[in-house]
Amino acid sequence: MHLFRSHVFLIWLISLTSILCMLLRPWRIAEAVWIAAGAFLLAAARLIPMRGAVGAIGKGTNVYLFLIGMMLLAELARHEGVFDWVADVAVRHADSSASRLFLLIYLTGVAVTALLSNDATAVVLTPAVLAAVRRARVEPKPYLLACALIANAASFVLPISNPANLVVYGKHLPALGPWLRLFLFPSIAAILATYACLHGLSHKTLRAEIHRPADQVQLSSQGRLALIGLVLAAAALLVASGCGLDLGAPACVAALVAVVLVGFRDRRIFLKVAKDVSWSILPLVAGLFILVEALNQAGLLTISAYALRVLQRGSKLSGDFGASFGVAILANVMNNLPVGLASGDALAQNPAAQRLAHAVLIGVDIGPNLSVTGSLATILWLIALRRENVEMTPGQFFRVGVIAMPAALCLSVLALRVLS
């Protein structure tokens, strides 16, 4: 018994320490290093059987393929200037109004998140928006915060909008039609609430007039091919979602086809894209799968299952609010991917609790808007900002998120309950 308790204690200690280091980044060591180190230590110390670790990594195959596809598409668009062109179009249509520019960038973020995932918004749209606001000579923070918050708030418009959607539902991911019936109006509620909060908090900055640059960004022939590739990829993912298929392989294949299309005109694009993709995300995700598997064996699954049973005893509305806000808080403490994984495992063990799955998903997707490390998309957003030598502190993010996140979450859950 003593050995068993020591075993469980070490699993919790190593796993939570790894996650905490991922969130805090001591000595500025990359997030993926801390998670991969924790997963390796669990396996090396035999705190999780090697078969269990390999099986946990295998569970993420669909997510890895999806992420690879989205990151390839994102880097392709960045290198061929697609998003710079889109951002320039927004500046020109803003008609010297900072408020109108903010709205156009926000709507662009909604479209990119919905059709290409929240990671694409974080990785590619963020630097494009920064370039646009520098050209417009306006304070960049409201626009950059919009990129981060809409990447989460709009991440359940479609099943393809967030890799976390894949892990919460697993093999039971709803097809496109049922998904839209469930989440279209809750998504609209989250998008509108987040916009209202962001605009209200930045209203003084958004009163300014913007500079309209004389030179216009032109989309090259390669850029047009990249844009066509993005549209085809989005269509392929929508078809796959509508047919109820796994989204990982279609995302990856669509991205490879798009890169090959552009490669006919720009042979160097293969090396450029492969070089700049944030490959460290893959070991980070794989490590998180191992950590969650170990924690499940150490009692996390039991705790999660108990929490679901407690929530089931109350009314539907109280259960939905409890589930969504509970996982939202945990997502900001542990990151939403391990929380989504643990929640998905608990839901799979308790079919009677499936009615809570939709509220759990909303909490997993919107909840991270409270902290800068709450989701993979926000971590990628931070990495994109560091690339551009822009600093965004946790306090600056929290002061906006503490208002925007609860408002969006409340309205989304209410919309879900009214329509279900």
C-alpha positions in Angstrom: 0.0 0.0 0.0 2.9 2.4 0.9 4.6 1.7 -2.4 1.3 2.2 -4.3 0.7 5.5 -2.6 4.3 6.6 -3.4 3.7 5.6 -7.0 0.6 7.7 -7.3 2.2 10.7 -5.5 5.2 10.7 -7.9 2.9 10.6 -10.9 0.9 13.6 -9.7 4.1 15.4 -8.7 5.9 14.9 -12.0 2.8 15.5 -14.2 1.7 18.7 -12.4 5.2 20.0 -12.2 5.7 19.5 -15.9 2.4 21.3 -16.7 3.3 24.2 -14.3 6.7 24.6 -15.9 5.0 24.7 -19.3 2.8 27.5 -18.1 5.5 29.5 -16.4 8.5 28.8 -18.7 11.2 29.0 -16.1 14.6 30.1 -17.6 12.7 30.7 -20.8 12.9 27.1 -21.7 10.3 26.2 -24.4 7.0 24.7 -23.3 7.5 21.5 -25.3 10.7 20.7 -23.5 9.0 20.6 -20.0 6.2 18.4 -21.2 8.4 16.0 -23.1 10.8 15.8 -20.2 7.9 15.0 -17.8 6.6 12.3 -20.1 10.0 10.8 -20.5 10.6 10.8 -16.8 7.3 9.0 -16.2 8.2 6.3 -18.7 11.8 6.0 -17.6 10.9 5.6 -14.0 8.2 3.0 -15.0 5.5 5.1 -13.4 3.6 4.4 -16.6 4.1 1.1 -18.4 5.9 1.5 -21.8 2.9 -0.1 -23.5 0.6 2.5 -21.8 2.9 5.4 -22.9 3.0 4.1 -26.5 -0.8 3.6 -26.5 -1.3 7.1 -25.2 0.9 8.6 -28.0 -1.1 6.5 -30.5 -4.4 8.0 -29.3 -3.3 11.4 -30.6 -2.7 10.3 -34.2 -5.8 12.1 -35.5 -4.7 15.3 -33.6 -1.1 15.2 -34.9 -2.3 14.8 -38.5 -4.8 17.7 -38.0 -2.1 19.9 -36.5 0.4 19.1 -39.2 -2.1 20.0 -41.9 -3.1 23.2 -40.3 0.5 24.3 -39.6 1.5 23.5 -43.2 -1.4 25.6 -44.6 -0.6 28.4 -42.2 3.1 28.6 -43.1 2.2 28.3 -46.8 -0.1 31.3 -46.5 2.5 33.2 -44.6 5.3 32.7 -47.0 3.1 33.5 -50.1 1.7 36.7 -48.5 -1.9 35.6 -48.4 -2.6 36.9 -44.9 -0.5 40.1 -45.4 -2.7 40.7 -48.5 -5.9 40.1 -46.4 -4.7 42.4 -43.7 -3.9 45.1 -46.2 -7.4 44.8 -47.7 -8.8 45.3 -44.2 -6.7 48.4 -43.7 -7.8 49.9 -47.0 -11.5 49.1 -46.3 -11.3 50.6 -42.8 -11.7 54.1 -44.4 -9.3 55.7 -41.8 -11.4 54.3 -38.8 -9.6 52.3 -36.1 -12.9 50.9 -35.0 -13.8 49.7 -38.5 -10.3 48.2 -38.9 -10.8 46.4 -35.6 -14.1 45.0 -36.8 -12.7 43.8 -40.1 -9.7 42.1 -38.4 -12.0 40.5 -35.9 -14.3 39.1 -38.7 -11.2 37.9 -40.6 -10.1 36.1 -37.4 -13.6 34.5 -37.1 -13.4 33.2 -40.7 -9.8 31.9 -40.4 -10.6 30.2 -37.0 -13.8 28.6 -38.3 -12.3 27.3 -41.6 -8.7 26.7 -40.8 -8.6 26.2 -37.0 -7.7 28.5 -34.1 -4.0 27.5 -34.5 -3.9 29.1 -38.0 -5.3 32.3 -36.5 -2.6 32.3 -33.8 0.3 31.3 -36.1 -0.3 33.3 -39.3 -3.0 35.9 -38.8 -1.2 37.4 -35.7 2.0 38.6 -37.6 -0.1 39.7 -40.5 -2.3 41.8 -38.2 0.8 43.2 -36.5 2.2 44.2 -40.0 -1.2 45.8 -40.9 -1.5 47.9 -37.7 2.1 49.0 -38.0 1.3 50.2 -41.5 -1.8 51.9 -40.2 0.2 53.5 -37.3 -2.2 52.5 -34.5 -1.7 50.9 -31.0 -1.4 47.2 -31.8 -2.6 45.6 -28.5 -6.4 45.6 -29.1 -5.9 44.0 -32.5 -3.4 41.4 -31.2 -5.7 40.5 -28.3 -8.5 40.1 -30.7 -6.5 37.5 -32.6 -5.9 35.5 -29.4 -9.4 35.7 -28.0 -11.3 35.1 -31.2 -9.0 32.0 -31.8 -10.7 30.5 -28.8 -14.1 32.1 -28.8 -14.8 31.0 -32.4 -13.1 27.6 -32.1 -16.4 25.6 -32.0 -18.1 27.1 -35.0 -17.2 23.9 -36.8 -15.6 20.6 -35.7 -12.4 21.6 -37.6 -12.0 24.9 -35.8 -10.0 23.4 -32.8 -8.0 20.3 -32.3 -9.4 20.2 -28.7 -12.8 19.3 -30.3 -11.3 16.1 -31.6 -10.1 15.0 -28.1 -13.2 15.9 -26.2 -15.5 13.8 -28.4 -12.9 11.2 -29.7 -14.6 8.7 -31.9 -18.0 10.3 -31.1 -17.4 13.6 -32.8 -20.7 14.8 -34.2 -21.0 15.2 -38.0 -21.3 18.6 -39.5 -25.1 18.8 -39.5 -25.7 17.8 -35.9 -22.7 20.0 -34.9 -24.2 23.1 -36.4 -27.6 22.4 -34.8 -25.8 22.2 -31.4 -23.2 24.9 -31.6 -24.0 27.5 -34.3 -25.9 29.8 -32.0 -23.7 29.3 -28.9 -20.7 30.1 -31.2 -22.4 33.3 -32.4 -23.1 34.3 -28.8 -19.5 33.7 -27.9 -18.2 35.7 -30.9 -20.5 38.7 -30.2 -19.9 38.7 -26.5 -16.1 38.7 -27.0 -16.3 41.4 -29.6 -18.4 43.6 -27.3 -16.0 43.2 -24.4 -12.9 43.8 -26.4 -14.3 46.8 -28.2 -15.7 48.3 -24.9 -12.3 47.8 -23.1 -10.4 49.5 -26.0 -13.0 52.1 -27.0 -10.6 55.0 -26.4 -7.9 53.5 -28.5 -10.4 52.7 -31.3 -11.5 56.3 -31.6 -8.3 57.2 -33.4 -7.9 57.7 -37.1 -5.6 55.4 -38.9 -2.9 56.1 -41.5 -3.7 54.7 -45.0 -0.5 53.6 -46.6 0.1 54.6 -50.2 1.6 51.4 -51.3 -0.7 48.4 -51.8 0.2 44.8 -51.0 -0.2 42.7 -54.2 -1.0 39.0 -54.2 1.5 37.2 -56.4 0.6 34.3 -58.7 2.0 31.9 -56.0 -0.1 33.7 -53.5 -3.2 33.2 -55.6 -2.4 29.5 -55.8 -1.9 29.4 -52.0 -5.3 31.1 -51.6 -6.9 28.5 -53.9 -5.2 25.7 -51.9 -6.6 27.1 -48.7 -10.1 27.3 -50.1 -9.8 23.7 -51.4 -8.5 22.5 -48.1 -11.3 24.2 -46.2 -13.8 22.6 -48.6 -12.2 19.2 -48.1 -12.4 19.5 -44.4 -16.1 20.5 -44.5 -16.9 17.5 -46.7 -15.0 15.2 -44.3 -16.8 16.7 -41.4 -20.2 16.4 -43.1 -19.5 12.7 -43.7 -18.5 12.1 -40.1 -14.9 11.2 -41.0 -11.8 11.7 -38.9 -10.4 15.1 -39.7 -6.7 14.5 -39.3 -5.9 12.7 -42.5 -8.0 15.0 -44.7 -6.4 18.0 -43.2 -2.9 16.7 -43.7 -3.6 15.5 -47.3 -5.3 18.8 -48.2 -2.3 20.8 -46.9 0.2 18.6 -48.8 -1.9 19.1 -52.0 -1.9 22.9 -51.4 1.9 23.0 -50.9 2.4 20.9 -54.1 0.2 23.3 -56.1 2.3 26.3 -55.0 5.4 24.2 -55.5 4.8 24.2 -59.3 5.6 27.9 -59.3 7.9 28.2 -56.3 10.2 25.1 -55.9 11.7 26.5 -52.7 8.4 26.6 -50.9 8.8 23.0 -49.6 11.9 23.8 -47.7 10.6 27.2 -46.5 7.4 25.7 -45.1 9.1 22.6 -43.5 11.7 24.9 -41.9 9.2 27.3 -40.3 6.5 24.9 -39.0 6.4 24.8 -35.2 7.2 21.1 -35.0 7.8 21.3 -31.3 4.0 21.4 -30.9 3.9 17.7 -31.8 6.1 16.4 -28.9 4.2 18.8 -26.6 0.9 17.2 -27.6 2.3 13.7 -27.4 3.7 14.4 -24.0 0.4 15.7 -22.8 -1.3 12.5 -23.9 1.2 10.5 -21.8 0.8 12.8 -18.8 -3.0 12.5 -18.9 -2.8 8.7 -19.3 -0.6 8.5 -16.3 -2.8 10.8 -14.3 -5.9 8.7 -15.3 -4.1 5.7 -13.8 -3.3 7.7 -10.7 -7.0 8.6 -10.0 -7.8 11.5 -12.3 -10.3 9.5 -14.3 -12.0 8.5 -11.0 -12.2 12.1 -9.9 -13.5 13.3 -13.2 -16.1 10.5 -13.3 -17.3 11.5 -9.8 -17.5 15.1 -10.8 -19.7 14.2 -13.8 -22.0 12.1 -11.6 -22.4 15.0 -9.2 -23.3 17.4 -12.0 -25.8 15.0 -13.4 -27.8 15.1 -10.2 -28.7 18.8 -10.6 -30.8 20.5 -13.1 -29.7 20.6 -16.8 -28.9 24.3 -16.6 -26.8 24.0 -13.3 -25.1 20.9 -14.7 -24.1 22.7 -17.9 -22.8 25.8 -16.0 -21.0 23.6 -13.5 -19.3 21.5 -16.3 -18.4 24.4 -18.5 -17.0 26.7 -15.8 -15.3 23.8 -14.0 -13.3 22.8 -17.1 -12.7 26.4 -18.0 -11.0 27.1 -14.7 -9.0 23.8 -15.0 -8.0 24.8 -18.6 -6.3 27.9 -17.3 -4.5 26.0 -14.6 -3.5 23.0 -16.6 -4.0 24.0 -20.3 -7.1 23.0 -22.2 -5.7 20.0 -24.1 -5.0 17.8 -21.0 -8.3 19.0 -19.5 -10.1 18.1 -22.8 -8.3 14.7 -22.9 -9.3 13.9 -19.3 -12.8 15.1 -19.8 -13.1 13.0 -23.0 -11.9 9.9 -21.2 -14.4 10.5 -18.3 -17.3 11.0 -20.7 -16.4 7.9 -22.6 -16.5 5.9 -19.4 -20.0 7.3 -18.5 -22.4 7.3 -21.5 -25.2 8.6 -19.3 -23.2 11.9 -18.9 -23.0 12.5 -22.6 -25.5 15.4 -22.2 -22.8 17.3 -20.4 -20.3 16.8 -23.3 -21.5 19.9 -25.2 -21.1 22.1 -22.1 -17.7 20.6 -21.4 -16.6 21.4 -25.0 -17.7 25.0 -24.7 -15.7 25.3 -21.4 -12.6 23.7 -23.0 -12.8 26.0 -26.1 -13.7 29.4 -24.5 -12.2 28.8 -21.0 -8.6 29.5 -22.1 -9.3 33.1 -22.8 -8.5 33.8 -19.2 -4.7 33.1 -19.3 -1.9 33.3 -21.9 -1.1 29.6 -21.6 -4.7 28.3 -21.4 -4.7 26.7 -24.9 -2.3 25.6 -27.6 -3.5 28.4 -29.8 -2.6 31.0 -27.2 0.8 29.5 -26.7 1.3 29.6 -30.5 0.1 33.2 -30.4 2.7 34.0 -27.8 5.4 32.4 -29.9 4.3 34.4 -32.9 4.6 37.6 -30.8 8.0 36.7 -29.5 9.1 36.2 -33.2 8.1 39.8 -33.8 9.7 41.1 -30.6 6.3 42.1 -29.1 5.8 41.4 -25.4 2.3 40.6 -24.0 2.3 40.0 -20.2 0.0 37.6 -18.4 -1.5 40.6 -16.5 -2.4 42.4 -19.7 -4.1 39.3 -21.1 -5.9 38.5 -17.8 -7.3 42.1 -17.4 -9.2 41.6 -20.7 -9.9 37.8 -20.3 -11.4 38.1 -16.9 -14.2 40.2 -18.4 -14.5 38.6 -21.9 -14.3 34.9 -21.0 -17.1 34.7 -18.4 -19.4 36.8 -20.5 -18.9 34.6 -23.6 -19.1 31.4 -21.6 -22.4 32.4 -19.9 -24.1 33.4 -23.1 -22.9 30.3 -24.9 -24.1 27.9 -22.3 -27.5 29.7 -22.1 -27.8 29.5 -25.9 -26.9 25.8 -25.8 -29.5 25.1 -23.1 -32.3 27.1 -24.8 -31.8 25.4 -28.1 -31.3 21.8 -26.8 
